[in-house]
Amino acid sequence: MSAVVSVLQNGISNVGSVCNALTFLGVPYEVISDKAKLAKAKILIFPGVGAFGAAMAQLEKENLTQPLKEKILLNWMNLLKM
């Protein structure tokens, strides 16, 4: 069984388009927005945005900045930036 792809919902990017693409490709996924699920994610898609400052502010508001940095720095997952 392949790993489920976790799509990080940051409240500002177009997660729907990413999910539509994954559905079209037949890739199992879940949309996540909390630290606990981020910590367990094996494969993460962090959808890009045109407004980086606004995206970072939203991540800070949701208390996801530090857990995301830890995941990236510790290389615990595949990080796909779209």
SULRARA-V987779 format. One line per field, one symbol per residue. ss: DSSP state (A for helix, B for strand, O for the rest). psi: psi as a letter, one per 30 degrees, with the letter a starting at -180 (. if undefined). burial: I if it has 16 or more other ideal C-beta (glycine too) atoms within 10 Angstrom, else O. A space follows every 10 residues. Layout:
ss: ???
psi: ???
burial: ???
This chain:
ss: OOOOBBBBOO OOOOAAAAAA AAAAAOOOBB BBOOAAAAAA OOBBBBOOOO OAAAAAAAAA AOOOAAAAAA AAAAOOOBBB BO
psi: klkkkkjjjg fflieeeeee eeeefgkklk klgleeeeef kekkkjkllf ieeeeeeeee eghfeeeeee eeefhflkjj j.
burial: OOOOIIIIII OIIOIOOIIO OOOOOOOOIO OIOOOOOIOO IOIIIIIOIO OOOOIOOIIO OIOIOOIIOO IOOOOOIOOO OO
